[in-house]
Amino acid sequence: MDLAIDAPAPAAPGCAADGTWLACIECDETFAPFDDVRYTCDACDGLLEVRYADPPTFDEFGSGASSDGPDRGVWRYREALPFDLGVTLPEGDTPLHRVPRIEEAVGVDALRVKHEGMNPTGSFKDRGMTVGVRVAKELGVGALACASTGNTSAALAAYGGRGDMQTLVLLPQGKVAAGKVAQASLHGARILEVDGNFDACLDIVQELAARGEAYLLNSLNPFRLEGQKTIGFEILEEFYADYGAFPDRIVLPVGNAGNTSALYKGFRELVQAGALDVDEVPKLTGVQAEGAAPMVEAVEEGNDEIRRWEEVETRATAIRIGNPVNAPKALPGIRNTGGTAVAVSDSMITAAQRHLAAEGVGVEPASAASLAGLKKLRRSGVVDDDERVVCLTTGHLLKDPEAAYEAGGDPEPVPNDVDAVLDHLHG
């Protein structure tokens, strides 16, 4: 399957339903989208993509839906999605923050921060779930499941609850921030803590899904990425409205590499539609923590595949992943857009988290990896001073309140007296 940025729009096969089908990125096999539960290719077990016979242009976004859906957020882009409307809270339409002091400190022509922590459950995962849970209903399944470092479980539980469906989440024991576990619990998920890391949890939940116990809604599911590609659409539309041009580069944290894959797919579709020139596609630049950086290793070594890291560790729990399942989609996305990947230390991530907080943008540690990576790439000269850049932040500060507390300043005890408070402040 050709994942080149300038690959032409494919012709619809006979199995397509209303111009939509599934295609294997490895062997080109095609499948009807909703006839059976399917996560990977029946023929070769390769990753699947959702394909469309007629990808839309920017002018078509927000129009033509029989459901009379919303004109903002994920479902503004219904012409590029499998349905007119999904199970929605609603999601998307997140801010593209101006951060002038950080922009000046980093030394680029323009810098904006796309804050996905402002979604309903506090992370970008809501964009994927609004589509994924809708697909589950189309398929007639009654139970949903995922492995999670936290954010996926929160989104799955909330959207599964909204859709009146049972939800099961598998978490690595002792490795998920309390705020995320609390969300999944309150939204009614059944939570299993596995004695292993995220990748072990995903191995188990994939086997459960294969045995028909539940519908898998990790980003291995190609429909999850359809919702997430709308992040890229929003970035392009709003950035162009403000600057009259598209960003040169998008820097984003990488865990399972779903967002990298999703944004690249969305940009390819815009190129196919004639809405975006190849030289206008932003450079996709991935950032991982040094203790969990298999994608960076593959990019730096020029490998076509990633090597699974069995042992991973970082305070950025949302990207503590050693085997990114979407690497076969994400590596071409990085390389074909002229991007790169970089690893940053936990201390650099914390410094970036504080820097963002000083501008009023509160994010969890994994989110701050994007800014930490941009800073490192500026110091090394990979990113030029005339570039227009968007950093993607993926989760809200309150997802990991313990990490936020540790990164911030300590409370200062004072006596119960105004004069004592003044003495303390001015002493």
C-alpha positions as CSV (number, residue, x, y, z in Angstrom):
1,M,0.0,0.0,0.0
2,D,1.4,3.3,-1.0
3,L,1.7,5.7,2.0
4,A,3.5,8.4,0.0
5,I,2.3,11.9,0.6
6,D,1.5,12.4,-3.0
7,A,-0.2,9.0,-3.6
8,P,-3.4,9.5,-5.6
9,A,-6.9,8.8,-4.1
10,P,-7.6,5.1,-4.5
11,A,-10.6,3.8,-6.5
12,A,-13.4,2.3,-4.4
13,P,-13.4,-1.5,-4.4
14,G,-16.6,-3.5,-4.7
15,C,-16.7,-4.0,-0.9
16,A,-17.0,-0.3,-0.2
17,A,-20.1,1.0,1.6
18,D,-21.1,4.5,0.6
19,G,-17.6,5.2,-0.6
20,T,-15.9,3.9,2.6
21,W,-13.8,0.7,3.1
22,L,-10.9,-0.8,5.0
23,A,-7.5,-1.4,3.3
24,C,-4.4,-3.1,4.5
25,I,-1.3,-0.9,4.4
26,E,0.9,-4.0,3.8
27,C,-0.8,-6.2,1.1
28,D,-3.5,-3.9,-0.3
29,E,-6.3,-6.3,0.7
30,T,-9.6,-4.5,1.0
31,F,-12.6,-5.2,3.3
32,A,-16.2,-3.9,3.8
33,P,-16.1,-1.5,6.7
34,F,-18.9,-2.7,8.9
35,D,-19.7,-6.3,7.9
36,D,-17.5,-7.9,10.6
37,V,-15.4,-6.9,13.6
38,R,-11.9,-6.5,12.2
39,Y,-8.7,-4.8,13.6
40,T,-6.0,-6.1,11.2
41,C,-5.8,-7.7,7.8
42,D,-7.3,-11.2,7.4
43,A,-4.6,-12.0,4.9
44,C,-1.3,-10.8,6.4
45,D,-2.2,-9.3,9.8
46,G,-1.1,-5.9,8.7
47,L,-2.5,-2.6,9.9
48,L,-5.7,-1.3,8.3
49,E,-6.7,2.1,7.2
50,V,-10.2,3.6,6.6
51,R,-10.3,4.8,3.0
52,Y,-12.7,7.1,1.1
53,A,-13.5,7.3,-2.6
54,D,-13.9,11.1,-2.5
55,P,-11.8,12.9,0.1
56,P,-13.2,16.4,0.9
57,T,-11.7,19.8,0.5
58,F,-11.6,22.5,3.2
59,D,-14.7,24.1,1.5
60,E,-16.7,20.9,2.1
61,F,-16.0,20.8,5.8
62,G,-19.1,21.6,7.9
63,S,-21.6,21.1,5.1
64,G,-23.9,18.5,3.6
65,A,-24.8,16.4,6.5
66,S,-28.2,14.8,6.6
67,S,-27.9,14.8,10.4
68,D,-27.5,18.6,10.5
69,G,-24.5,18.1,12.7
70,P,-22.3,20.6,14.5
71,D,-20.2,23.2,12.6
72,R,-17.4,23.0,15.1
73,G,-15.3,20.2,16.6
74,V,-14.8,16.7,15.4
75,W,-18.1,16.4,13.5
76,R,-17.6,19.6,11.6
77,Y,-15.4,17.2,9.5
78,R,-18.1,14.6,8.9
79,E,-17.4,14.7,5.2
80,A,-14.0,13.1,6.0
81,L,-15.5,10.5,8.5
82,P,-17.5,7.3,8.2
83,F,-20.7,8.8,9.7
84,D,-22.4,12.2,9.9
85,L,-22.5,12.1,13.7
86,G,-21.1,9.8,16.4
87,V,-21.6,9.2,20.1
88,T,-20.6,12.7,21.2
89,L,-20.2,14.8,24.3
90,P,-19.1,16.9,22.2
91,E,-15.4,16.9,21.5
92,G,-12.8,18.8,19.5
93,D,-12.7,22.6,18.8
94,T,-9.8,22.9,21.3
95,P,-7.8,26.1,21.6
96,L,-4.8,27.0,19.6
97,H,-3.1,29.0,22.2
98,R,-0.8,32.0,21.6
99,V,2.3,31.7,23.9
100,P,4.3,34.9,23.1
101,R,6.9,34.5,25.9
102,I,7.7,30.9,25.0
103,E,7.7,31.9,21.3
104,E,10.4,34.5,22.0
105,A,12.4,32.2,24.3
106,V,12.4,29.3,21.8
107,G,13.2,31.7,19.0
108,V,10.9,30.7,16.1
109,D,8.9,32.9,13.8
110,A,5.6,31.7,15.2
111,L,4.6,29.2,17.9
112,R,1.1,28.1,18.8
113,V,0.0,25.3,21.3
114,K,-2.9,23.1,20.4
115,H,-4.3,22.1,23.8
116,E,-6.1,18.8,23.5
117,G,-6.5,18.7,27.2
118,M,-9.6,20.8,26.7
119,N,-11.6,17.9,25.4
120,P,-14.5,16.5,27.6
121,T,-12.4,13.9,29.5
122,G,-9.2,16.0,29.3
123,S,-7.3,14.4,26.4
124,F,-7.3,13.9,22.6
125,K,-8.6,10.4,23.1
126,D,-12.1,11.7,23.0
127,R,-11.8,12.4,19.3
128,G,-11.1,8.8,18.6
129,M,-13.8,7.5,20.9
130,T,-16.6,9.5,19.4
131,V,-16.0,7.7,16.1
132,G,-15.0,4.3,17.6
133,V,-18.0,3.9,19.9
134,R,-20.3,4.9,17.0
135,V,-18.7,2.1,14.9
136,A,-19.2,-0.3,17.8
137,K,-22.9,0.5,17.6
138,E,-22.9,0.0,13.9
139,L,-21.3,-3.4,14.3
140,G,-23.8,-4.4,17.0
141,V,-21.3,-5.1,19.8
142,G,-22.2,-4.5,23.4
143,A,-19.0,-4.4,25.3
144,L,-15.9,-2.3,24.8
145,A,-12.3,-2.8,26.0
146,C,-8.9,-1.2,25.9
147,A,-5.4,-1.3,27.4
148,S,-4.4,2.1,28.7
149,T,-1.8,4.3,30.3
150,G,-4.8,6.2,31.6
151,N,-6.3,8.6,29.0
152,T,-7.7,5.9,26.8
153,S,-9.5,4.3,29.7
154,A,-11.0,7.6,30.8
155,A,-12.3,8.3,27.3
156,L,-13.5,4.8,26.7
157,A,-15.4,4.8,30.0
158,A,-17.1,8.1,29.4
159,Y,-18.1,7.5,25.8
160,G,-19.1,3.9,26.5
161,G,-21.3,5.2,29.3
162,R,-22.8,7.8,27.0
163,G,-23.5,5.0,24.5
164,D,-24.9,2.7,27.2
165,M,-22.3,0.1,26.7
166,Q,-20.2,-2.0,29.1
167,T,-16.5,-1.1,29.3
168,L,-13.4,-3.0,30.4
169,V,-10.0,-1.4,30.9
170,L,-6.6,-3.0,31.6
171,L,-4.0,-0.9,33.3
172,P,-0.4,-1.5,34.2
173,Q,-0.5,-1.9,38.0
174,G,0.9,1.2,39.9
175,K,1.8,3.0,36.6
176,V,-1.3,5.1,35.9
177,A,-1.9,8.6,37.3
178,A,-4.6,8.7,39.9
179,G,-6.7,11.3,38.1
180,K,-7.1,9.0,35.1
181,V,-8.0,5.9,37.2
182,A,-10.6,8.0,39.0
183,Q,-12.2,9.0,35.7
184,A,-12.5,5.5,34.4
185,S,-13.9,4.3,37.8
186,L,-16.5,7.1,38.1
187,H,-17.7,6.6,34.5
188,G,-18.4,3.0,35.3
189,A,-15.6,1.0,33.7
190,R,-14.5,-2.3,35.1
191,I,-10.8,-1.8,35.8
192,L,-8.2,-4.6,35.9
193,E,-4.7,-3.8,37.0
194,V,-2.2,-6.1,35.3
195,D,1.2,-7.0,36.7
196,G,3.1,-5.8,33.7
197,N,3.6,-2.7,31.5
198,F,1.2,-1.1,29.0
199,D,2.4,-3.4,26.2
200,A,1.6,-6.5,28.2
201,C,-1.9,-5.1,28.8
202,L,-2.3,-4.5,25.1
203,D,-1.2,-8.1,24.4
204,I,-3.9,-9.4,26.7
205,V,-6.7,-7.1,25.5
206,Q,-6.0,-8.0,21.9
207,E,-6.4,-11.7,22.7
208,L,-9.6,-11.0,24.6
209,A,-10.9,-9.1,21.5
210,A,-9.8,-11.9,19.2
211,R,-11.9,-14.3,21.3
212,G,-14.9,-12.0,20.9
213,E,-15.1,-10.9,24.6
214,A,-15.2,-7.2,23.7
215,Y,-14.6,-4.6,20.9
216,L,-11.1,-3.3,21.0
217,L,-10.8,0.5,21.0
218,N,-7.1,1.0,21.3
219,S,-5.5,2.9,18.3
220,L,-4.8,-0.4,16.7
221,N,-8.5,0.0,15.7
222,P,-8.3,2.0,12.4
223,F,-11.6,3.9,13.2
224,R,-10.0,5.5,16.3
225,L,-7.5,7.3,14.1
226,E,-10.3,8.8,12.0
227,G,-11.5,11.0,14.9
228,Q,-7.9,11.9,15.8
229,K,-7.0,13.2,12.3
230,T,-9.4,16.1,12.9
231,I,-6.7,17.5,15.2
232,G,-4.7,18.2,12.0
233,F,-7.7,19.7,10.2
234,E,-8.4,22.1,13.0
235,I,-4.7,23.1,13.2
236,L,-4.5,23.9,9.5
237,E,-7.8,25.8,9.4
238,E,-7.2,28.0,12.4
239,F,-3.5,28.6,11.7
240,Y,-4.2,29.6,8.2
241,A,-7.0,32.0,9.3
242,D,-4.5,33.7,11.6
243,Y,-1.3,33.7,9.5
244,G,-2.5,33.2,5.9
245,A,-0.2,30.2,5.7
246,F,0.0,26.7,7.2
247,P,2.5,25.8,9.9
248,D,5.9,24.5,8.8
249,R,6.1,21.9,11.5
250,I,3.9,20.1,14.1
251,V,5.7,18.7,17.1
252,L,3.8,16.1,19.1
253,P,4.4,13.5,21.8
254,V,4.6,9.9,20.7
255,G,3.3,6.9,22.7
256,N,1.5,4.4,20.5
257,A,2.1,6.8,17.5
258,G,-1.6,7.1,16.8
259,N,-1.7,10.9,16.5
260,T,1.3,10.9,14.2
261,S,-0.4,8.3,12.0
262,A,-3.7,10.1,12.1
263,L,-2.4,13.5,11.2
264,Y,-0.4,12.1,8.3
265,K,-3.5,10.3,7.0
266,G,-5.5,13.5,7.2
267,F,-2.9,15.5,5.3
268,R,-2.6,12.8,2.6
269,E,-6.4,13.0,2.1
270,L,-6.2,16.8,1.7
271,V,-3.5,16.4,-0.8
272,Q,-5.6,13.8,-2.7
273,A,-8.5,16.2,-2.7
274,G,-6.3,19.0,-4.1
275,A,-6.9,21.1,-1.0
276,L,-3.3,21.0,0.1
277,D,0.0,21.1,-1.9
278,V,2.6,18.6,-1.0
279,D,5.0,21.4,0.0
280,E,2.4,22.8,2.3
281,V,2.2,19.7,4.5
282,P,3.7,20.4,7.9
283,K,6.8,18.4,9.0
284,L,5.6,15.8,11.5
285,T,8.1,15.8,14.4
286,G,7.7,13.2,17.2
287,V,9.0,13.5,20.7
288,Q,9.5,10.6,23.2
289,A,10.9,10.3,26.7
290,E,14.4,9.0,26.8
291,G,13.3,6.0,28.8
292,A,10.7,5.0,26.2
293,A,11.9,5.9,22.8
294,P,11.7,3.1,20.3
295,M,10.4,5.4,17.5
296,V,13.3,7.8,18.0
297,E,15.7,4.8,17.8
298,A,14.1,3.7,14.5
299,V,14.2,7.2,13.0
300,E,17.8,7.8,14.0
301,E,19.0,4.4,12.8
302,G,17.0,4.6,9.6
303,N,15.1,1.4,10.4
304,D,11.8,0.5,8.7
305,E,10.6,-1.2,11.8
306,I,10.8,-0.4,15.5
307,R,12.5,-2.6,18.1
308,R,10.2,-3.4,21.0
309,W,11.6,-2.0,24.3
310,E,10.7,-4.5,27.0
311,E,11.6,-2.1,29.8
312,V,10.3,1.5,29.7
313,E,10.3,4.2,32.4
314,T,9.4,7.9,32.4
315,R,7.4,10.2,34.6
316,A,5.4,11.0,31.4
317,T,3.1,8.1,32.0
318,A,0.9,8.7,29.0
319,I,3.9,7.9,26.6
320,R,5.4,5.1,28.7
321,I,5.1,2.7,25.8
322,G,7.8,0.4,24.4
323,N,6.0,-1.1,21.3
324,P,4.1,1.6,19.4
325,V,1.5,-0.4,17.4
326,N,1.1,2.4,14.8
327,A,4.8,2.6,13.9
328,P,4.2,1.2,10.4
329,K,1.9,4.2,9.7
330,A,3.8,6.8,11.7
331,L,7.4,6.2,10.4
332,P,6.3,7.0,6.8
333,G,4.5,10.1,8.2
334,I,7.6,11.4,9.8
335,R,9.9,10.6,6.9
336,N,7.6,11.6,4.0
337,T,6.9,15.0,5.5
338,G,10.6,15.8,6.2
339,G,10.1,15.6,9.9
340,T,12.2,13.8,12.6
341,A,12.0,12.4,16.1
342,V,13.8,13.3,19.2
343,A,14.1,11.9,22.8
344,V,14.1,14.2,25.8
345,S,14.8,13.7,29.5
346,D,12.3,13.7,32.3
347,S,13.9,16.9,33.6
348,M,13.4,18.6,30.3
349,I,9.8,17.5,30.2
350,T,9.2,19.0,33.7
351,A,10.9,22.3,32.7
352,A,8.7,22.5,29.7
353,Q,5.6,21.7,31.8
354,R,6.5,24.7,34.1
355,H,7.2,26.9,31.0
356,L,3.7,26.2,29.6
357,A,2.1,26.7,33.0
358,A,3.7,30.1,33.3
359,E,1.7,31.1,30.1
360,G,-1.5,29.7,31.7
361,V,-1.5,26.4,29.7
362,G,-1.8,23.5,32.2
363,V,-0.7,20.1,30.8
364,E,0.3,16.7,32.1
365,P,4.0,15.7,31.7
366,A,3.6,13.7,28.4
367,S,2.0,16.8,26.8
368,A,5.0,18.9,27.7
369,A,7.3,16.6,25.8
370,S,6.4,18.4,22.6
371,L,7.7,21.7,23.8
372,A,10.8,20.0,25.4
373,G,11.5,18.4,22.0
374,L,11.1,21.7,20.1
375,K,13.6,23.4,22.5
376,K,16.1,20.6,22.0
377,L,15.7,20.7,18.2
378,R,16.2,24.5,18.2
379,R,19.4,24.2,20.2
380,S,20.7,21.6,17.8
381,G,19.8,23.7,14.7
382,V,17.3,21.1,13.3
383,V,14.5,23.7,13.6
384,D,15.2,27.0,12.0
385,D,14.4,30.4,13.5
386,D,12.1,31.3,10.6
387,E,9.8,28.3,11.1
388,R,6.1,28.5,12.1
389,V,5.5,25.7,14.6
390,V,2.6,24.2,16.4
391,C,3.2,22.1,19.5
392,L,0.5,19.5,20.3
393,T,-0.3,19.0,24.0
394,T,-2.4,15.9,24.5
395,G,-3.7,15.9,28.1
396,H,-4.8,18.3,30.9
397,L,-2.7,19.2,33.9
398,L,-5.3,17.6,36.3
399,K,-4.8,14.2,34.6
400,D,-1.8,13.8,36.8
401,P,-2.2,16.1,39.8
402,E,0.7,14.5,41.7
403,A,3.2,15.3,38.9
404,A,1.7,18.9,38.7
405,Y,2.2,19.3,42.5
406,E,5.8,18.1,42.3
407,A,6.6,20.4,39.4
408,G,5.1,23.4,41.1
409,G,6.0,25.4,44.2
410,D,5.4,24.3,47.7
411,P,2.7,25.9,49.9
412,E,4.1,28.3,52.5
413,P,2.5,28.0,56.0
414,V,1.7,31.3,57.7
415,P,0.0,32.3,61.0
416,N,-3.7,33.3,61.0
417,D,-3.0,37.0,61.1
418,V,-2.9,39.7,58.4
419,D,0.2,41.4,59.7
420,A,2.0,38.1,59.9
421,V,1.0,37.4,56.3
422,L,2.3,40.7,55.2
423,D,5.6,40.2,57.1
424,H,5.9,36.8,55.4
425,L,5.3,38.3,52.0
426,H,7.6,41.2,52.4
427,G,10.2,39.8,54.7
